Amino acid sequence: MAAENKPRSNNDGNAKKRKQRYLPHNKAVKKGSYPLHPGVQGFFLTCDGGRERQASQEAINVVDTFYEELVDEDVVDKKCAVESIKPANKIIKFADTDSSSDDDDDAGNDSKSEKPEEEDANNDNQTSDDNSSAKKPRLETDEVKAEELVADDTEKKSIDVALCENIAKEKLVEAAPKCENLVSNKTEEKSIDQLIEAEIKEMGDRSKRRFVSLDTGCNGCIFVQMLKRDVGPGPAEIVQYMMTSLATSRKHMSRFILRVLPVEVTCYASEEEISKAIKPLISKYFPVEATALKFAVQYGARANTGIDRMKIINAVAKSVPEPRKVDLSNPDKTIIVEICKTLCCIGVVEKYKELSKYNLRQLTSPKP
């Protein structure tokens, strides 16, 4: 028995060594993407079967490009609005008012000058001192007018100078971080290799990424998570901008992606969890003021046969207040409900049928 056990112990040691030899660079194999879990927001995408890996990389690139375009357009719109609000640094003079005031002054002066002439006609003995005294009132009025014009010009110039100073201060505040970056770049001159390594580290750090792919566990389905931020557009705004721009341009942006849907709420697939999680979404897209909105519920389920379809649809429809009606043919807003295994993804979209049900391939295909 002892002789039989000896070769077994040797085989066990060799097996452990062999396992270590087959590891790449003697390191543990990297795991796949993180699984989808409740409490995340992002994009639910469908793709060709067997192309999930290529489609996930393609989806991140496509979503990122439209996100940057949307942010750039918002910045340009804000700048245009600010420039339109800022007054022009020009002194406006109205010809009518100036001419009318001058005419009135001239008329007054003429009336004043006529009186001494009448007196001179009546009085034969008029001296040069009287003529000089008659001209004094007109000179005094001219001096008063000149002083008023100078005061008005100084006030306008002071206002214009204050506006220019405020604009200059705002521009300096905006340009300060850029100047600091330029100075830091000049002082810290890094080589190209160091810059590439820094970018690779940032890409490897999941906390600094903007979009990350998650594993749904279903064939032909992808989920791209968008990290929550206080400033910037959300998934619904990005997808809406993407679909409207592609509907006008008809430009092909992907090879494997089929449908792109925004997801703002993820929870477990049950009636109670869905009715709790959908409340903030309903208050956001169905305010109390807009009582004439029509809505529809679009339901889809994958790898889950234990949930009743009509129960989920009724739970979502009941969460919307009563004055709003269901209209399946022409809804104003469509509530998307996609179930993958035990998780439910919920989002709200507009013009669902008009934009080819948010299918990129159908939306960018040439019209017959």
VOPAGU-2260 file (C-alpha; in pm, 1 decimal, decimal comma):
REM VOPAGU-2260
SITE   aa  ch    i         X         Y         Z
SITE  MET   A    0       0,0       0,0       0,0
SITE  ALA   A    1     288,4     237,5      81,6
SITE  ALA   A    2     453,8     160,6    -251,7
SITE  GLU   A    3     131,3     243,9    -433,6
SITE  ASN   A    4      92,4     582,1    -259,3
SITE  LYS   A    5     442,1     712,3    -343,9
SITE  PRO   A    6     394,7     763,1    -718,6
SITE  ARG   A    7      63,8     934,7    -652,4
SITE  SER   A    8     233,6    1202,0    -437,7
SITE  ASN   A    9     492,6    1259,8    -711,7
SITE  ASN   A   10     220,5    1293,6    -972,3
SITE  ASP   A   11      37,3    1550,2    -758,4
SITE  GLY   A   12     348,2    1768,1    -729,5
SITE  ASN   A   13     413,8    1750,6   -1101,4
SITE  ALA   A   14      53,2    1842,8   -1174,9
SITE  LYS   A   15      82,4    2161,0    -967,8
SITE  LYS   A   16     401,3    2260,1   -1146,2
SITE  ARG   A   17     246,5    2193,7   -1484,3
SITE  LYS   A   18     -46,9    2420,0   -1402,7
SITE  GLN   A   19     189,6    2705,3   -1323,9
SITE  ARG   A   20     380,0    2652,2   -1646,5
SITE  TYR   A   21      72,3    2695,1   -1861,8
SITE  LEU   A   22     -16,3    3035,9   -1712,5
SITE  PRO   A   23      74,1    3329,2   -1942,4
SITE  HIS   A   24     388,8    3493,3   -1802,0
SITE  ASN   A   25     329,3    3307,8   -1474,4
SITE  LYS   A   26      32,4    3536,0   -1397,7
SITE  ALA   A   27    -332,7    3465,1   -1339,2
SITE  VAL   A   28    -562,3    3482,6   -1640,8
SITE  LYS   A   29    -769,5    3802,8   -1657,8
SITE  LYS   A   30   -1139,1    3758,4   -1607,5
SITE  GLY   A   31   -1400,6    3877,7   -1853,8
SITE  SER   A   32   -1619,5    4183,4   -1823,7
SITE  TYR   A   33   -1808,5    4246,1   -1501,8
SITE  PRO   A   34   -2163,7    4113,2   -1486,2
SITE  LEU   A   35   -2467,3    4336,7   -1509,7
SITE  HIS   A   36   -2604,7    4431,4   -1167,1
SITE  PRO   A   37   -2882,0    4656,1   -1029,1
SITE  GLY   A   38   -2829,8    5027,1    -978,4
SITE  VAL   A   39   -2638,7    5107,0   -1299,6
SITE  GLN   A   40   -2734,0    5319,5   -1598,9
SITE  GLY   A   41   -2615,4    5303,3   -1957,3
SITE  PHE   A   42   -2717,1    5151,9   -2289,2
SITE  PHE   A   43   -2879,7    4820,9   -2377,3
SITE  LEU   A   44   -2770,6    4704,0   -2723,5
SITE  THR   A   45   -2851,4    4407,9   -2943,2
SITE  CYS   A   46   -2605,4    4269,1   -3196,4
SITE  ASP   A   47   -2540,9    3975,9   -3427,4
SITE  GLY   A   48   -2507,9    3644,3   -3246,9
SITE  GLY   A   49   -2148,8    3546,9   -3172,3
SITE  ARG   A   50   -2019,0    3901,8   -3223,1
SITE  GLU   A   51   -2070,6    4029,2   -2869,1
SITE  ARG   A   52   -1703,1    4107,6   -2806,0
SITE  GLN   A   53   -1653,7    4306,6   -3127,3
SITE  ALA   A   54   -1989,3    4477,6   -3084,7
SITE  SER   A   55   -1909,1    4589,2   -2728,2
SITE  GLN   A   56   -1587,9    4760,9   -2839,5
SITE  GLU   A   57   -1767,7    4915,4   -3133,8
SITE  ALA   A   58   -2054,1    5033,0   -2910,8
SITE  ILE   A   59   -1819,1    5213,6   -2670,8
SITE  ASN   A   60   -1652,7    5397,4   -2960,3
SITE  VAL   A   61   -1985,1    5496,9   -3121,1
SITE  VAL   A   62   -2142,5    5616,5   -2796,9
SITE  ASP   A   63   -1828,4    5808,3   -2703,6
SITE  THR   A   64   -1819,9    5993,8   -3037,5
SITE  PHE   A   65   -2182,0    6106,6   -3007,8
SITE  TYR   A   66   -2129,2    6203,0   -2643,6
SITE  GLU   A   67   -1840,5    6433,5   -2739,3
SITE  GLU   A   68   -2039,8    6584,0   -3026,4
SITE  LEU   A   69   -2333,5    6654,8   -2796,2
SITE  VAL   A   70   -2110,6    6814,2   -2532,1
SITE  ASP   A   71   -1937,1    7030,9   -2795,4
SITE  GLU   A   72   -2272,3    7149,1   -2932,6
SITE  ASP   A   73   -2391,4    7240,1   -2582,8
SITE  VAL   A   74   -2075,1    7442,7   -2522,2
SITE  VAL   A   75   -2115,7    7627,4   -2853,3
SITE  ASP   A   76   -2483,3    7701,8   -2781,8
SITE  LYS   A   77   -2397,4    7841,7   -2438,5
SITE  LYS   A   78   -2126,9    8064,9   -2583,5
SITE  CYS   A   79   -2364,0    8197,1   -2849,4
SITE  ALA   A   80   -2628,4    8268,3   -2585,2
SITE  VAL   A   81   -2377,7    8456,3   -2369,0
SITE  GLU   A   82   -2255,7    8660,1   -2664,1
SITE  SER   A   83   -2611,6    8751,7   -2761,1
SITE  ILE   A   84   -2684,4    8867,7   -2405,9
SITE  LYS   A   85   -2371,0    9084,7   -2384,5
SITE  PRO   A   86   -2439,3    9442,7   -2507,6
SITE  ALA   A   87   -2236,7    9592,0   -2788,1
SITE  ASN   A   88   -1975,4    9844,9   -2678,1
SITE  LYS   A   89   -2105,2   10125,8   -2894,6
SITE  ILE   A   90   -2249,7   10469,6   -2820,3
SITE  ILE   A   91   -2580,7   10505,1   -2999,1
SITE  LYS   A   92   -2684,1   10852,1   -3103,2
SITE  PHE   A   93   -3034,3   10923,0   -3229,3
SITE  ALA   A   94   -3043,5   11185,2   -3506,3
SITE  ASP   A   95   -3404,3   11279,5   -3437,7
SITE  THR   A   96   -3350,6   11370,6   -3074,3
SITE  ASP   A   97   -3030,9   11564,9   -3143,6
SITE  SER   A   98   -3186,9   11760,1   -3430,8
SITE  SER   A   99   -3503,3   11829,4   -3235,5
SITE  SER   A  100   -3310,6   11954,9   -2934,8
SITE  ASP   A  101   -3087,1   12165,7   -3153,0
SITE  ASP   A  102   -3389,0   12311,2   -3333,0
SITE  ASP   A  103   -3555,9   12391,6   -3002,3
SITE  ASP   A  104   -3243,3   12556,8   -2871,2
SITE  ASP   A  105   -3201,2   12751,2   -3193,2
SITE  ALA   A  106   -3564,3   12858,9   -3180,2
SITE  GLY   A  107   -3520,8   12970,9   -2821,7
SITE  ASN   A  108   -3203,8   13157,3   -2904,6
SITE  ASP   A  109   -3367,4   13321,9   -3205,7
SITE  SER   A  110   -3655,9   13437,2   -2989,2
SITE  LYS   A  111   -3408,9   13574,4   -2739,5
SITE  SER   A  112   -3207,3   13746,3   -3008,4
SITE  GLU   A  113   -3519,5   13901,3   -3165,3
SITE  LYS   A  114   -3601,8   14092,9   -2848,0
SITE  PRO   A  115   -3280,1   14298,5   -2844,7
SITE  GLU   A  116   -3324,3   14376,2   -3215,3
SITE  GLU   A  117   -3673,4   14517,0   -3151,8
SITE  GLU   A  118   -3539,4   14721,5   -2864,7
SITE  ASP   A  119   -3256,8   14848,5   -3087,9
SITE  ALA   A  120   -3510,6   14953,3   -3347,8
SITE  ASN   A  121   -3702,4   15149,4   -3086,4
SITE  ASN   A  122   -3392,9   15289,0   -2917,8
SITE  ASP   A  123   -3170,1   15495,6   -3144,1
SITE  ASN   A  124   -2879,1   15522,7   -2904,2
SITE  GLN   A  125   -2746,3   15160,4   -2871,0
SITE  THR   A  126   -2387,6   15098,7   -2772,5
SITE  SER   A  127   -2152,5   14808,2   -2831,6
SITE  ASP   A  128   -2187,6   14705,6   -2463,6
SITE  ASP   A  129   -2556,1   14629,7   -2519,7
SITE  ASN   A  130   -2471,0   14400,4   -2814,9
SITE  SER   A  131   -2223,8   14212,0   -2602,1
SITE  SER   A  132   -2481,0   14172,7   -2322,9
SITE  ALA   A  133   -2732,5   14032,1   -2575,7
SITE  LYS   A  134   -2487,1   13760,2   -2683,0
SITE  LYS   A  135   -2413,8   13641,8   -2328,8
SITE  PRO   A  136   -2729,2   13428,0   -2279,7
SITE  ARG   A  137   -2661,7   13234,2   -2599,7
SITE  LEU   A  138   -2303,4   13163,6   -2498,3
SITE  GLU   A  139   -2414,8   13042,4   -2156,1
SITE  THR   A  140   -2669,2   12799,2   -2307,7
SITE  ASP   A  141   -2405,3   12662,5   -2545,6
SITE  GLU   A  142   -2170,5   12601,3   -2252,9
SITE  VAL   A  143   -2445,2   12419,5   -2057,8
SITE  LYS   A  144   -2519,5   12198,0   -2359,0
SITE  ALA   A  145   -2152,6   12114,8   -2402,3
SITE  GLU   A  146   -2122,0   12021,4   -2034,1
SITE  GLU   A  147   -2430,1   11794,8   -2054,7
SITE  LEU   A  148   -2295,5   11617,9   -2364,6
SITE  VAL   A  149   -1958,6   11563,9   -2195,9
SITE  ALA   A  150   -2131,0   11423,5   -1886,0
SITE  ASP   A  151   -2341,9   11185,3   -2095,4
SITE  ASP   A  152   -2035,7   11069,3   -2288,3
SITE  THR   A  153   -1839,9   11008,8   -1968,3
SITE  GLU   A  154   -2126,1   10808,9   -1817,5
SITE  LYS   A  155   -2157,3   10594,8   -2130,7
SITE  LYS   A  156   -1785,1   10543,4   -2147,0
SITE  SER   A  157   -1774,2   10440,4   -1779,2
SITE  ILE   A  158   -2053,6   10187,0   -1839,2
SITE  ASP   A  159   -1877,2   10051,9   -2147,6
SITE  VAL   A  160   -1546,9   10028,7   -1960,1
SITE  ALA   A  161   -1715,9    9836,9   -1675,9
SITE  LEU   A  162   -1870,4    9591,1   -1923,8
SITE  CYS   A  163   -1536,5    9542,2   -2097,8
SITE  GLU   A  164   -1366,4    9477,9   -1764,0
SITE  ASN   A  165   -1627,3    9216,7   -1666,7
SITE  ILE   A  166   -1593,3    9038,7   -2002,0
SITE  ALA   A  167   -1215,6    9046,1   -1975,0
SITE  LYS   A  168   -1231,5    8901,4   -1623,4
SITE  GLU   A  169   -1457,1    8615,6   -1740,6
SITE  LYS   A  170   -1222,1    8538,0   -2028,1
SITE  LEU   A  171    -923,2    8541,8   -1793,9
SITE  VAL   A  172   -1098,5    8305,7   -1553,8
SITE  GLU   A  173   -1179,2    8068,0   -1840,9
SITE  ALA   A  174    -828,7    8088,5   -1984,2
SITE  ALA   A  175    -650,9    8046,9   -1648,7
SITE  PRO   A  176    -665,7    7664,0   -1634,0
SITE  LYS   A  177    -555,0    7643,4   -1996,7
SITE  CYS   A  178    -255,2    7865,6   -1924,2
SITE  GLU   A  179    -171,3    7656,7   -1618,4
SITE  ASN   A  180    -185,6    7340,7   -1828,6
SITE  LEU   A  181      42,0    7498,6   -2088,8
SITE  VAL   A  182     289,8    7605,8   -1823,2
SITE  SER   A  183     283,6    7265,0   -1658,7
SITE  ASN   A  184     335,1    7097,6   -1996,5
SITE  LYS   A  185     634,5    7319,1   -2066,6
SITE  THR   A  186     787,9    7263,6   -1726,2
SITE  GLU   A  187     719,7    6891,2   -1725,4
SITE  GLU   A  188     839,8    6795,2   -2066,8
SITE  LYS   A  189     762,1    6424,5   -2095,7
SITE  SER   A  190     865,8    6191,5   -2368,2
SITE  ILE   A  191     617,4    6024,4   -2603,0
SITE  ASP   A  192     667,7    5686,9   -2435,7
SITE  GLN   A  193     579,1    5830,7   -2094,0
SITE  LEU   A  194     264,7    5994,8   -2231,8
SITE  ILE   A  195     155,3    5668,5   -2394,4
SITE  GLU   A  196     211,7    5479,7   -2069,9
SITE  ALA   A  197       4,7    5736,7   -1878,1
SITE  GLU   A  198    -283,2    5702,3   -2126,6
SITE  ILE   A  199    -270,0    5323,1   -2102,0
SITE  LYS   A  200    -287,6    5344,5   -1723,3
SITE  GLU   A  201    -591,5    5572,9   -1743,4
SITE  MET   A  202    -760,8    5333,3   -1985,0
SITE  GLY   A  203    -686,4    5042,1   -1754,1
SITE  ASP   A  204    -835,2    5220,1   -1452,5
SITE  ARG   A  205   -1209,2    5151,1   -1456,5
SITE  SER   A  206   -1285,9    5444,5   -1227,3
SITE  LYS   A  207   -1158,2    5696,8   -1486,2
SITE  ARG   A  208   -1342,5    5547,2   -1780,3
SITE  ARG   A  209   -1657,2    5708,9   -1911,2
SITE  PHE   A  210   -1814,7    5394,9   -2062,3
SITE  VAL   A  211   -1758,2    5033,1   -1957,7
SITE  SER   A  212   -1901,4    4712,1   -2104,2
SITE  LEU   A  213   -2085,1    4470,6   -1872,6
SITE  ASP   A  214   -2171,3    4108,3   -1935,5
SITE  THR   A  215   -2544,1    4042,8   -1971,3
SITE  GLY   A  216   -2514,9    3664,7   -1992,4
SITE  CYS   A  217   -2741,2    3654,7   -2300,6
SITE  ASN   A  218   -2639,7    3588,9   -2659,0
SITE  GLY   A  219   -2679,4    3888,4   -2887,7
SITE  CYS   A  220   -2715,0    4137,7   -2599,2
SITE  ILE   A  221   -2464,7    4396,1   -2473,9
SITE  PHE   A  222   -2475,7    4646,2   -2191,8
SITE  VAL   A  223   -2252,2    4954,2   -2186,2
SITE  GLN   A  224   -2244,1    5120,2   -1846,4
SITE  MET   A  225   -2219,3    5497,9   -1822,8
SITE  LEU   A  226   -2059,7    5621,1   -1503,3
SITE  LYS   A  227   -2289,7    5860,3   -1318,1
SITE  ARG   A  228   -2181,9    6224,7   -1317,9
SITE  ASP   A  229   -2344,6    6541,7   -1191,5
SITE  VAL   A  230   -2271,6    6740,2   -1509,1
SITE  GLY   A  231   -2329,8    6627,0   -1866,1
SITE  PRO   A  232   -2597,2    6456,0   -2075,6
SITE  GLY   A  233   -2754,7    6129,8   -1971,4
SITE  PRO   A  234   -2812,8    5806,9   -2166,2
SITE  ALA   A  235   -3154,7    5917,8   -2296,5
SITE  GLU   A  236   -3017,8    6247,3   -2432,7
SITE  ILE   A  237   -2722,3    6074,6   -2599,8
SITE  VAL   A  238   -2936,3    5810,4   -2769,0
SITE  GLN   A  239   -3194,5    6066,5   -2881,5
SITE  TYR   A  240   -2921,2    6284,3   -3033,6
SITE  MET   A  241   -2763,9    5977,7   -3197,4
SITE  MET   A  242   -3085,7    5865,0   -3362,6
SITE  THR   A  243   -3190,5    6207,9   -3488,2
SITE  SER   A  244   -2847,8    6278,9   -3636,9
SITE  LEU   A  245   -2825,5    5937,8   -3804,7
SITE  ALA   A  246   -3177,8    5973,0   -3942,5
SITE  THR   A  247   -3071,3    6288,9   -4126,3
SITE  SER   A  248   -2718,6    6184,9   -4230,9
SITE  ARG   A  249   -2785,5    5814,0   -4311,0
SITE  LYS   A  250   -2423,3    5741,0   -4223,6
SITE  HIS   A  251   -2321,3    5384,9   -4129,1
SITE  MET   A  252   -2154,4    5385,4   -3787,1
SITE  SER   A  253   -2136,9    5015,1   -3697,6
SITE  ARG   A  254   -2101,1    4665,4   -3837,9
SITE  PHE   A  255   -2243,2    4448,6   -3561,7
SITE  ILE   A  256   -2475,5    4673,3   -3356,5
SITE  LEU   A  257   -2847,7    4647,8   -3425,9
SITE  ARG   A  258   -3051,2    4834,8   -3164,1
SITE  VAL   A  259   -2944,2    5095,8   -2906,4
SITE  LEU   A  260   -3175,0    5170,1   -2612,3
SITE  PRO   A  261   -3111,1    5400,3   -2313,9
SITE  VAL   A  262   -3129,6    5250,3   -1964,9
SITE  GLU   A  263   -3174,3    5477,8   -1664,6
SITE  VAL   A  264   -3298,4    5223,3   -1410,3
SITE  THR   A  265   -3185,7    4864,3   -1347,5
SITE  CYS   A  266   -3343,3    4639,6   -1087,2
SITE  TYR   A  267   -3443,7    4280,8   -1027,9
SITE  ALA   A  268   -3719,7    4148,9   -1251,0
SITE  SER   A  269   -4019,4    4142,6   -1018,8
SITE  GLU   A  270   -4337,5    4346,7    -995,1
SITE  GLU   A  271   -4252,0    4498,5    -656,8
SITE  GLU   A  272   -3896,1    4596,3    -751,5
SITE  ILE   A  273   -4002,7    4744,7   -1083,9
SITE  SER   A  274   -4284,3    4951,0    -930,3
SITE  LYS   A  275   -4040,1    5094,6    -671,7
SITE  ALA   A  276   -3753,0    5163,8    -910,5
SITE  ILE   A  277   -3963,2    5330,0   -1181,4
SITE  LYS   A  278   -4109,3    5607,7    -959,8
SITE  PRO   A  279   -3829,6    5866,7   -1009,1
SITE  LEU   A  280   -3827,7    5792,6   -1380,7
SITE  ILE   A  281   -4202,9    5854,6   -1409,6
SITE  SER   A  282   -4181,8    6182,2   -1215,8
SITE  LYS   A  283   -3903,1    6296,5   -1449,6
SITE  TYR   A  284   -4066,6    6218,1   -1785,4
SITE  PHE   A  285   -4434,1    6247,1   -1688,9
SITE  PRO   A  286   -4467,1    6567,9   -1484,8
SITE  VAL   A  287   -4795,0    6672,5   -1328,5
SITE  GLU   A  288   -4835,9    6968,4   -1565,6
SITE  ALA   A  289   -4824,4    6758,3   -1885,5
SITE  THR   A  290   -5150,2    6565,7   -1850,1
SITE  ALA   A  291   -5210,4    6516,4   -2224,1
SITE  LEU   A  292   -4911,6    6286,4   -2284,0
SITE  LYS   A  293   -4970,9    5945,9   -2441,2
SITE  PHE   A  294   -4743,9    5653,8   -2365,8
SITE  ALA   A  295   -4680,6    5292,4   -2456,4
SITE  VAL   A  296   -4484,9    5007,7   -2297,1
SITE  GLN   A  297   -4236,2    4807,9   -2506,8
SITE  TYR   A  298   -4156,1    4474,2   -2342,7
SITE  GLY   A  299   -3880,2    4226,0   -2420,6
SITE  ALA   A  300   -3748,0    3924,8   -2227,3
SITE  ARG   A  301   -3443,9    3701,6   -2279,3
SITE  ALA   A  302   -3336,5    3388,6   -2089,8
SITE  ASN   A  303   -3632,4    3424,3   -1852,7
SITE  THR   A  304   -3952,9    3226,7   -1892,3
SITE  GLY   A  305   -4077,8    3244,1   -1531,3
SITE  ILE   A  306   -4216,1    3598,4   -1549,7
SITE  ASP   A  307   -4559,5    3677,5   -1685,7
SITE  ARG   A  308   -4539,4    3938,9   -1960,9
SITE  MET   A  309   -4873,6    4105,2   -1889,4
SITE  LYS   A  310   -4803,7    4139,3   -1516,9
SITE  ILE   A  311   -4488,0    4341,3   -1583,8
SITE  ILE   A  312   -4662,5    4558,9   -1844,4
SITE  ASN   A  313   -4954,4    4627,8   -1608,9
SITE  ALA   A  314   -4716,7    4712,9   -1323,1
SITE  VAL   A  315   -4537,0    4968,5   -1542,1
SITE  ALA   A  316   -4861,2    5113,1   -1680,4
SITE  LYS   A  317   -5014,2    5152,5   -1333,8
SITE  SER   A  318   -4713,5    5351,9   -1214,3
SITE  VAL   A  319   -4806,2    5628,8   -1463,1
SITE  PRO   A  320   -5079,2    5863,0   -1326,1
SITE  GLU   A  321   -5433,3    5813,6   -1457,6
SITE  PRO   A  322   -5494,1    6130,1   -1670,0
SITE  ARG   A  323   -5238,7    6002,3   -1922,3
SITE  LYS   A  324   -5365,6    5742,7   -2166,6
SITE  VAL   A  325   -5210,0    5444,8   -2340,8
SITE  ASP   A  326   -5172,1    5482,8   -2716,9
SITE  LEU   A  327   -4990,7    5201,6   -2894,6
SITE  SER   A  328   -5020,0    5349,6   -3244,0
SITE  ASN   A  329   -4889,1    5703,6   -3186,3
SITE  PRO   A  330   -4742,3    5752,3   -2835,4
SITE  ASP   A  331   -4555,9    6062,9   -2724,2
SITE  LYS   A  332   -4318,7    5860,0   -2506,0
SITE  THR   A  333   -4238,9    5489,1   -2498,6
SITE  ILE   A  334   -4128,9    5308,7   -2182,4
SITE  ILE   A  335   -3871,1    5041,3   -2267,5
SITE  VAL   A  336   -3862,4    4731,0   -2046,0
SITE  GLU   A  337   -3589,1    4475,7   -2128,6
SITE  ILE   A  338   -3539,3    4168,9   -1907,4
SITE  CYS   A  339   -3213,1    3970,7   -1916,1
SITE  LYS   A  340   -3219,4    3665,3   -1691,5
SITE  THR   A  341   -3311,6    3806,9   -1347,6
SITE  LEU   A  342   -3248,6    4176,7   -1418,8
SITE  CYS   A  343   -3476,9    4442,3   -1567,7
SITE  CYS   A  344   -3356,1    4746,4   -1763,4
SITE  ILE   A  345   -3594,6    5042,9   -1795,5
SITE  GLY   A  346   -3570,8    5358,0   -2007,3
SITE  VAL   A  347   -3791,1    5618,4   -2176,3
SITE  VAL   A  348   -3758,1    5720,5   -2544,3
SITE  GLU   A  349   -3937,9    5944,7   -2792,7
SITE  LYS   A  350   -4042,1    5875,3   -3153,7
SITE  TYR   A  351   -3977,5    5504,9   -3113,6
SITE  LYS   A  352   -4154,1    5390,8   -3429,8
SITE  GLU   A  353   -4060,0    5693,8   -3637,2
SITE  LEU   A  354   -3688,6    5626,3   -3576,6
SITE  SER   A  355   -3708,1    5259,8   -3688,6
SITE  LYS   A  356   -3742,2    5134,9   -3329,7
SITE  TYR   A  357   -3391,6    5268,0   -3258,9
SITE  ASN   A  358   -3234,6    5013,7   -3493,3
SITE  LEU   A  359   -2914,0    5156,7   -3641,3
SITE  ARG   A  360   -2904,2    4918,2   -3934,5
SITE  GLN   A  361   -3256,7    4997,9   -4047,1
SITE  LEU   A  362   -3220,3    5367,1   -3973,9
SITE  THR   A  363   -2907,8    5410,1   -4186,5
SITE  SER   A  364   -3013,0    5180,6   -4470,8
SITE  PRO   A  365   -3114,0    5357,5   -4794,0
SITE  LYS   A  366   -3484,9    5417,4   -4836,5
SITE  PRO   A  367   -3656,6    5205,4   -5105,8
